[in-house]
Amino acid sequence: MEKKIKIGAVCGWAVGTDWFAGQIRKIFPDAYVEAIYPGNPSCPDEAQKLLDRTSADIYLGHSLGSLWLLHHKGLIGGKTPIYLASPVLAFPKEKNLGGKISVGQLKYLKKILATGKKNFEPIINFFSTWNLSDVGELLDNLPDSESLLNGLDFLMSVSFTGPLPDNFEFIVGEQDDLLDPVALKNCIPRLIIAPQVGHNPIPLVKLFAPRIDARIKQLKEGSAEAIINAPG
């Protein structure tokens, strides 16, 4: 039986697992997709549990999910293919690592969400730049308030400044409202800048698809070879 390759899809901030997994399955219908939304992205114990549970052949991270994969890269095998869309090295623009949003803006957003009121306006504004016909499904699938607040804390405080691992690939939209592609390119020389694309993960993943499909094929062929060569 042919092995079915598993993709672990790590969501961006406020992006629910059902929506993200559904979108990724449309792009890779022959793969098994499990989406991850870290409730406490800074926590290594939670990261280990999520990675152990997922046990994916390929990881795909968007925005917050990209920083999470970089931050916890030591928990993932060095040969596991990892693809980052809208990669975040540090989100606040004050850190000069490609982010456009100020710490003050992030604190203000956190203050609004911390009131406990169902104020979806800032989240609707966040999704409005994605050029989606309907954000209702995303709003219906929002992570819980605590996870949203923990995600903002993670984005405000965590940076990745180490050497970029060879098993990571990166793509960002030229029209991203949250990230500066030119500044990111200075930090990530092999970064792909996609023209006429913003922060929406789906067009970026579609552009990554030929590379990921090729890697899926390699992994399947490697699995078949291992079965043929196994001692009998």
C-alpha positions as CSV (number, residue, x, y, z in Angstrom):
1,M,0.0,0.0,0.0
2,E,1.3,3.4,-1.0
3,K,2.2,5.6,2.0
4,K,0.0,8.7,2.4
5,I,2.2,11.7,3.2
6,K,1.1,13.7,6.2
7,I,1.3,17.5,6.2
8,G,1.3,19.4,9.6
9,A,-0.1,22.8,8.9
10,V,0.6,25.4,11.6
11,C,-1.9,28.2,11.6
12,G,-1.3,31.9,11.6
13,W,-2.8,34.1,14.4
14,A,-6.6,33.9,14.7
15,V,-6.8,31.3,11.9
16,G,-8.8,28.2,13.1
17,T,-7.6,24.7,12.4
18,D,-10.7,23.6,10.6
19,W,-10.5,26.4,8.0
20,F,-6.8,26.1,7.5
21,A,-6.8,22.3,7.2
22,G,-9.7,22.4,4.7
23,Q,-7.9,24.9,2.5
24,I,-4.6,22.9,2.5
25,R,-6.5,19.7,1.7
26,K,-7.9,21.3,-1.4
27,I,-4.3,22.1,-2.6
28,F,-2.9,18.7,-1.6
29,P,-5.8,16.2,-2.0
30,D,-3.6,13.2,-1.9
31,A,-2.0,14.1,1.4
32,Y,-3.3,13.7,5.0
33,V,-3.5,17.2,6.6
34,E,-3.6,18.0,10.3
35,A,-3.7,21.6,11.3
36,I,-2.1,22.9,14.5
37,Y,-3.0,26.0,16.5
38,P,-0.6,26.5,19.5
39,G,-2.6,27.6,22.5
40,N,0.6,28.8,24.2
41,P,3.2,29.2,21.4
42,S,6.1,30.0,23.7
43,C,5.7,26.7,25.6
44,P,8.2,24.0,24.6
45,D,6.3,21.3,26.4
46,E,3.1,22.1,24.4
47,A,5.1,22.3,21.2
48,Q,6.6,18.8,21.9
49,K,3.1,17.4,22.5
50,L,1.7,19.0,19.4
51,L,4.6,17.8,17.2
52,D,4.5,14.3,18.7
53,R,0.8,14.1,18.1
54,T,1.1,15.3,14.5
55,S,4.2,13.4,13.5
56,A,4.1,14.9,10.0
57,D,6.4,14.2,7.1
58,I,6.2,17.8,6.0
59,Y,5.4,21.0,8.0
60,L,3.8,24.1,6.6
61,G,3.6,27.2,8.7
62,H,2.0,30.6,8.1
63,S,2.8,33.9,9.9
64,L,2.7,33.1,13.6
65,G,3.0,29.4,12.6
66,S,6.2,30.2,10.8
67,L,7.8,31.8,13.9
68,W,6.5,28.9,16.0
69,L,8.3,26.4,13.7
70,L,11.5,28.4,13.7
71,H,11.3,28.9,17.5
72,H,10.9,25.1,18.1
73,K,13.0,23.8,15.2
74,G,15.1,21.8,17.7
75,L,12.1,19.6,18.3
76,I,11.8,18.7,14.6
77,G,14.2,16.5,12.7
78,G,16.8,18.4,10.7
79,K,15.8,16.7,7.5
80,T,12.0,17.2,7.7
81,P,10.9,19.6,4.9
82,I,9.4,22.8,6.3
83,Y,7.8,25.5,4.2
84,L,7.0,28.9,5.6
85,A,4.5,31.3,4.1
86,S,4.6,34.9,5.3
87,P,7.6,34.1,7.5
88,V,8.0,36.0,10.7
89,L,11.5,36.4,12.2
90,A,10.2,39.1,14.6
91,F,6.8,40.7,14.3
92,P,7.3,44.2,15.8
93,K,8.8,46.7,13.4
94,E,11.0,48.0,16.3
95,K,13.1,44.8,16.0
96,N,14.0,45.6,12.4
97,L,13.6,42.0,11.2
98,G,10.9,42.5,8.6
99,G,7.8,43.3,10.7
100,K,5.6,46.3,9.9
101,I,3.4,46.5,13.1
102,S,4.5,48.5,16.1
103,V,4.5,47.1,19.6
104,G,2.0,49.8,20.5
105,Q,-0.4,48.5,17.9
106,L,-0.1,45.0,19.2
107,K,-0.6,46.1,22.8
108,Y,-3.7,48.0,21.7
109,L,-5.1,45.0,20.0
110,K,-4.4,42.9,23.1
111,K,-6.2,45.4,25.2
112,I,-9.3,45.2,23.1
113,L,-9.3,41.4,23.1
114,A,-8.6,41.2,26.8
115,T,-11.9,43.0,27.6
116,G,-13.7,39.7,27.0
117,K,-16.3,41.3,24.9
118,K,-17.1,39.8,21.5
119,N,-15.4,42.6,19.6
120,F,-14.6,41.0,16.2
121,E,-13.9,44.3,14.5
122,P,-10.1,44.2,14.7
123,I,-10.0,40.6,13.6
124,I,-12.4,41.4,10.7
125,N,-10.0,44.3,9.7
126,F,-7.1,41.8,9.9
127,F,-8.8,39.4,7.5
128,S,-10.1,42.1,5.2
129,T,-6.8,42.4,3.5
130,W,-6.9,38.8,2.4
131,N,-9.4,39.5,-0.5
132,L,-11.8,36.7,0.7
133,S,-15.4,36.7,-0.5
134,D,-16.6,35.8,3.0
135,V,-14.8,35.8,6.3
136,G,-17.7,34.2,8.1
137,E,-16.1,30.8,8.2
138,L,-12.9,32.2,9.7
139,L,-14.9,34.1,12.4
140,D,-16.9,30.9,13.2
141,N,-13.7,29.0,13.6
142,L,-11.7,31.5,15.8
143,P,-9.4,30.1,18.5
144,D,-10.4,30.9,22.1
145,S,-9.6,34.2,23.6
146,E,-6.7,32.9,25.8
147,S,-5.0,31.4,22.8
148,L,-5.4,34.7,20.8
149,L,-3.8,36.7,23.7
150,N,-1.0,34.2,24.1
151,G,-0.4,34.4,20.4
152,L,0.0,38.2,20.6
153,D,2.4,37.9,23.5
154,F,4.4,35.4,21.4
155,L,4.5,37.8,18.4
156,M,5.5,40.7,20.6
157,S,8.3,38.9,22.5
158,V,9.9,36.2,20.4
159,S,12.5,36.7,17.7
160,F,14.5,34.3,15.5
161,T,18.0,35.5,14.7
162,G,19.9,32.2,14.4
163,P,21.2,30.6,11.2
164,L,18.4,29.6,8.9
165,P,18.1,25.8,8.7
166,D,18.7,24.2,5.3
167,N,15.4,22.2,5.5
168,F,13.3,25.4,5.6
169,E,11.9,27.3,2.5
170,F,10.3,30.7,2.6
171,I,7.8,32.7,0.6
172,V,6.2,36.1,1.2
173,G,3.7,38.3,-0.7
174,E,5.0,41.4,-2.3
175,Q,1.9,43.3,-1.1
176,D,1.9,41.9,2.5
177,D,0.5,44.6,4.8
178,L,2.1,43.1,7.9
179,L,5.6,42.2,6.6
180,D,8.2,44.1,4.6
181,P,9.4,41.8,1.8
182,V,12.6,43.8,1.1
183,A,13.6,43.8,4.7
184,L,12.9,40.1,5.0
185,K,14.9,39.4,1.8
186,N,17.9,41.0,3.5
187,C,17.5,38.6,6.4
188,I,16.5,35.6,4.3
189,P,18.5,35.7,1.0
190,R,16.7,32.6,-0.4
191,L,13.3,34.1,0.3
192,I,10.8,34.0,-2.6
193,I,8.8,37.2,-3.1
194,A,5.5,36.6,-4.8
195,P,4.1,39.5,-6.9
196,Q,0.6,40.7,-6.4
197,V,0.1,38.6,-3.2
198,G,-0.6,39.8,0.3
199,H,-0.7,38.0,3.7
200,N,-3.4,35.5,2.7
201,P,-1.7,32.0,3.1
202,I,-3.6,30.3,0.4
203,P,-2.1,32.0,-2.8
204,L,1.4,31.6,-1.2
205,V,0.9,27.8,-0.5
206,K,-0.4,27.4,-4.1
207,L,2.8,28.9,-5.3
208,F,4.8,26.5,-3.1
209,A,2.7,23.6,-4.3
210,P,5.0,22.4,-7.1
211,R,7.9,22.2,-4.7
212,I,5.8,20.5,-2.0
213,D,4.3,18.0,-4.6
214,A,7.9,17.2,-5.8
215,R,8.9,16.5,-2.2
216,I,5.8,14.4,-1.5
217,K,6.7,12.3,-4.6
218,Q,10.3,11.9,-3.3
219,L,9.0,10.8,0.2
220,K,6.6,8.3,-1.4
221,E,9.4,6.9,-3.6
222,G,11.7,6.7,-0.6
223,S,9.1,4.9,1.4
224,A,8.5,2.4,-1.4
225,E,12.2,1.8,-1.8
226,A,12.5,1.2,2.0
227,I,9.8,-1.5,1.7
228,I,11.4,-3.2,-1.2
229,N,14.8,-3.2,0.4
230,A,13.6,-4.3,3.9
231,P,15.1,-7.6,5.1
232,G,12.7,-10.5,4.5
